[in-house]
Amino acid sequence: MNFSRSKELQQKSHRLIPGGAHTYSKGDDQYPEESPGFIARGAGCHVWDVDDNEFIEYGAGSRAVTLGHAYPSVVQAASQAMGLGINFVRPTPLEVELAEKMLSLIPSGEMVKFGKNGSDVTTAALKLARACTGRDMVARCGDHPFLSVDDWFIGSTAMGAGVPQATKDMTVTFRYNDLASLQARFAEHPGQIACVIMEAETTEPPHAGFLQGVRDLCDREGAIFVMDEVITGFRWHLNGAQHVHRVEPHLCTFSKAMGNGFSISALVGKRELMQYGGLHHDKARVFLLSTTFGAESHSLAAALATIRVYETENVIERLYEGGRRLAKGVAGAVAQYRLQDYFVMAGRDCNLVFFTHDQEKQRSQVFRTLFMQEMIKRGVLAPSFVVNYSHSDADIDRTIEAVYGALAIYRKALDDGPEKYLVGRPVKPVFRQFN
């Protein structure tokens, strides 16, 4: 493939933009050197780069594009709303309509507040928890890769430069599926932890009773249980992962699949907590969420249209079916090339990721880069195997064919050394202290 236009733009972008992109996971350090640097357009699960190379794409929009790129009914709804004006000095009726729809779907929902990004609402949840409990500290799951761009989270990662030590000290971590580790944090900081925040599930399912155990522990300790459903919401189930796992958090957050790529997020929670961000109480006021663009009409309309598709078509069922088909095909390729200990699939069928291992069976960015490079050569852009509703059986079968070809090279690289096959430098983790 020819990537000449992409490479020209990459040189220019790094002169103008720190990192060359506005999302770390989209940066050049996350992809092989021989890869599309810029995407020009997309339709369904297919994208075309600026050099007009076509790819089947997975994990679109950091998993936000669940129906597919430029999904007609969503684009039409957003376009109609834009034609009427996108931002006024008073609320639009769409805010009430979407609020009513969200609360009809989310089991724990009694009130809702909208934002633009997942970080808006996770941080708002933290602020609300602090206001309601009078405590400062937060316990977050250390096994979950990303919860916010804000200091309370970033300060607890390897990229904590610029975050005050006092802020870092207010965040402690615990292990997923390890209730004792959370109990230990409460014991170490009695009466100080305002909330526990975590995803319901990432690549590892919760042990029986674990999530309810977290909720019960929070109740006993006087802390707020915040469930981050930014990824799981509208992908695990129309009613969220909390419905799947039969547990109700005090507060929960949504974004990504909520608007099929449009910028929209939601903080949903119990009225007794959420009301402190409103007008009808006599406590100290909480600046919960108030943003200039938090309720743009086209994003609200896009979310309503997206949810309407979920309700009328078998979207989530198709995500599971497509994922199962893909996982089965990949497993066949792994078995053929004896890579069971080297190339590993993980996660729910609707949200599949892969892990790569080297000759010593250790996690390897070099082999991740090699696999992605070989998939790109075969017309598949796959930082993950997260499907969307537009992936047809033919798209998935073509992907499986590409996997067979890529894993054949992977097998050779294990035997001969990856340097014989990899072009350029390996990818790197986003969260690292130095470049």
N, C-alpha and C positions, 0 to 999 in steps of 0.2 A: 504494500500500500504506500501511497505517496502522502506525506504529512508536511509538505513544504510550506503551505499557507499557515498551518497551525504553528510551525516552528518560528515563522516570522512574527506572528502575533505573540508567542510566548516571550520572545526577546523584548518586545515592546511593552507587554503587560508587566513584566518585572521591573521596568523602569518607572512605571506609573502607579503600580499597586503593590503594597507589601505582600510578598508571597505569590504575586501574580494572579490571585483569585480572591473572592470575597467569602469563601467558605473553605476552611482548612481541609476538609475531606475531599475537596475538588482540586486541591493543589497539585502541582507537577510532581512533588515528592511522594504522592500517593499512587502514581501510575508509572508504568514502564516508559523508558525514553521513546520507544517506538509505539506511540499511541496517539489517538486524537486529542489535541490540546484544547480545542474549542468546538462545541456543538452548535450548529447553525439552526437546526429545526428538528422537530420530532412529530411523529404521528403514531398513536397507539404505543407499541413497544419498540418501534423502530426509530432510530435517529440518524441524522446525516451531519458529518462534521464540515468544517469550512473548506476542506479539500474534496467534498462530495463523496466521501467514503460512507457506506451505509453499514449500520450495526444493529443487531438485536441488543437491546439494553436491559440490564437488570438493576434493581435498587434505585429506580429513577427518582431524581429530586431528593436524594437522601431518604428514600422510602416514602416520600410524600405523594408521589403520583401513583395512585392505586388503581384508577380506572384506565389510565393511558394518557399519553400526551395529546393535547388539543381535543379532549373528549367533547363531541359536538354539543350535547345538551348543557354541559357545564359552561363551555365557552359562550353559548347563546345566552344563558341566564346572566352571566357576568357582563356580557356586552350590552344587554338590554338595561341592566342596572346602571351601567356607566353612562348610557345615553340620557339618563334622567338626572345625572349629577352624582358624584361619589362621596361628597363630604359637606355637611351642612353645619349650622350653628346649634341645631337641636338634633335629638336622635331621629333615626329613620324607623319606620314600622318594621323593617326587616330585622332590627335588633330584637324586637319582641317575638317575632315569628321564629327566628332561629333559636332564641332562648327557650321558647316553649317546646320546640322540636327536640332540642338537646336534653331537656329535663324529662321528656317523655321516654327517652331511650336509656339514660344512665341510671342504674338502680339506686345509687347513693345521692343522686342529684335533687336538690331543692332550690338552689339559686345558682346563677352562672354569671361570669364576667368574661368578656372577650378581649383578646390581645392579638398580636401579629405573629409572634414566635413562641415556641415552646418555652424558651427561657423567660419570657415575660410572665408566664403563668406559674412556672415552678418557683420563681423568686417571689411572686405575689403570694403564693401559698405559704412560703417560709415567713414572709413579713406578717401575714395574718396570724400564723401560728404563734409567732413571738408576741404579737399584740394581745392575743387571747390568753396566753399562758403567763406572760410576764417574765419569760425566760429568753436567753440569748442563743443557746447552743443548738446545733442541728446534728443529727446522726444520719449519715447517708450510706447507702450500700456501696462498699468499696469495689465490688465486682461488676458494677454497672458502669459502662464506659463514659456516659455523658448525660448530665442533668441540667446544665445551665452554662451560659457564657459569663455569668456574674461571679463576683469575687468569692462568695461563700462556697462555690463548687470549684472553680478554677484554682483557688488557693490550695486545694487538697490534691492537686495533680502535679505532675512533673513540670508543667508550664506555669508555675506559680509566681513567676517574676512580675513585680509590680503590685502584688497583693500584700497589704500590711500584715505583719506577723500576728497582730491582734485578731485580725479577721481569720487567718488560717487556724488560730487556736480555738476558734469557736465551732469548727467542723471536725467531727470525729467519724470514723468509719467502722462498719461491721461487715461480716461475711454473709453472703446469701445462703439460705438453707442452714444457717447456724444461729438458732435463736439464742444460744448461750452467749455468743459473741455480742449480741445486742444487749442482753441482760448485763453483761460485764460493763458496757459503756454507761448504762444507767447507774450501775453500782459505783463506777469511778467518778461520776458527775451527778450526784444525787440532787434532784430538784432543779437541775440546770438545763436539761434538754427540752427544747420547745417542740420539736417535731422529728419524726423519722420519715425519710423520703427514699423511695426506691421504685424501680419498675416491678410490675407483677411477675415478669418472666423475660429473660433474654434468650440465651442459648441453652439454658438449663431449666427444666420445669421445677416448680416448687414441690418440696416434699409434702406429703399429706399433713395438713394441719399447720404448715409453716406460716402462711400468710395470715390465717386467723390468729395464730399465736402472736404475730407481730401486732395485730390490731388489739388483742387482749392485753398484751404487755403495755402498749401505749395507754390504754384505758387505766390500767393499774397505776402507771407512773405519772398520769396527768399530762401526757404528751399527745400531740396531734399526729395521726397516721396519714401521710400524703402518698398516694399512689400515682406515679408518673405513667400515664397511658398515652404519651405522645406518639409512641410507636405502636403499641398494642391496640389502641382505640381504633375502631372501624377496620381492623385487620384481623384480630383474633375472633371478634364477634361484633355484631351490630350494637350490642349492649356492653361492649368492652370486655377486657380480660377479667374485670371484677365479677362479671356475670359468669364467665367460664369457671372461675375458681371459687365462686360463691362466698365472696368476702366484700364487705362494704367499708371503704376508707372514709375518714372524716372529710378529706379533700382529695380531688383527683384532677389531673391535667390532661388536655387533649390538644393535638395540632396535626401536622403531617396529613394523614389520609382524610382528615376532616374536610379538606377543601380541594383535594386532587391537585395539589401544587400551588394553589392560591394561598396567600399569606393570611392565616387565621389560626387562632388558638383559643382555648377556653379553660378557665378555672371553674370547676364544678364542685359544689360541696353542700354541707348541711346548713340549713338556715341559721341555726344558733351561732355559727361561726361567720358565715358569709355576710350576715346583716351588719357586722361591724365595719364593713366597707361602704355602708349606705347612710341614709339620713334618719332612719327610724329607731334610734337608740339614744341613751343618755350617757354612754361611755366616751372615752377619748376617741376622736375620729381616727380612722386608719386610711392612709392614702393607698388604697388597695391596687387599683389599676386605673390609670387615666392617661391615655396617649392620643395624640392628634389623629393617628391613622388606625386606631384600634377597632373602629367599626365602619370602615369604608364599605359602601353599599355593594360594590362588585364582589368583594370577598365574602360578604354575608350571603349574597345571592348564589355565589359559586358553592358555598358550603351547603346551602339548602338543596341545590340541584344535585350535588354529589350524594347527599344522604337519600334523596329521592331515588336515585339509581340503586343504592344499596337496598332500599326497601322494596323495590319493584322487580329487581333482577337478582340472579343468584351470584352476586359478586363475590362474597366471602367464600361461598362454597367452591367457586371456581378458583380462588386463590389457593385453597387447600388442594383441590384436584390437580391444578397445574404444578404445584410444588411436589406433590406425590409422584407425578409422572416424571418430573425432572430428577428427583432424588433416586428413583428406581433406575433411571438410565445412567446416572452418574455412578451409582453403586455397581452397575454392570461393568463400566469402564475401570473402576477401581479394582474390581476382582480380576479382570482380564490382565491387568498389568501388575498385580500383586502389590497394590499400594495401600492396603488396609491400614497400615500404621503410619502412612505418610500424607495421605490426602483424606481429610475428615470433614464430613458434613455435620452441621449442628443446627438446632433450632426447630421451631414448628414448621410444618410443610408450607404454611403461608408466609414464612419469614426465614428462609434458609440462608445460612452463611457457610463458608468453608474455612478450614484451617490447613495450613501447609507445614510439613515437617521435613527436616533434612535427613542426612544419612544416619545421624545419631538419634533420630526421632524427636528432635527438639523443634519448637516453633521456629519457622524460618521466613524472614522477609525476602530473602533471595529466591526461594522457591515459590513464594507468592508472586513475586514479580515475573518469574519465568512462566508460571501458569497463565497469568493475565496477558502477558506478551503473546503467548501462543494462541489464546482465545481471540485476541484482537486480530491476529493474522487470519483467523478463520471467520471473522465478521461478527464476533460477539464481544460486547463491552460488559464485563462482569466482575465488578469489585465485590459482589455478593451474588447469590442466586435468588434474590427476592423478586418474585413474579408480580405482575399486575394483571388486571382483568383483560387486558388486550393481548396477552400472550396466548396465541392459538396453539393447538396441538402441533401444528406444523412448525411454528417457531421453536417450541420446546424440543421437538425431535431434531431440528437443525442444530440447536444448542448441544444436545447430547452427542451428535456427530462431531461437533467441534471439540467437546470434552474428550472424546476418544483420541482425537488427533493430538490435543494438548498434553494428555496424560501419557501418550506414547513418548513424547519428548521428555516429560518429567521422569519417566522410568529410565531413559537413557542418561539423564542428568544425574540421577542417583548413582548410576554405575560409573559414568565417565567424569563427573564433576559438572556443576551448573555453569561454570565460566566458559565452557565450550559452546553453550547454547544461548546464554543470556547476552543481550545487547545493552551495554551501558550499566548504570548503577542500579542497585536495588531500591525498592520503596522503603519508607521509614514510618514508624508509628507517628500519629499526630502528636500525642502527648509525650514529648521528650524535652529534656532540659536544654540541650544545645542542638544546633542544626547539624 
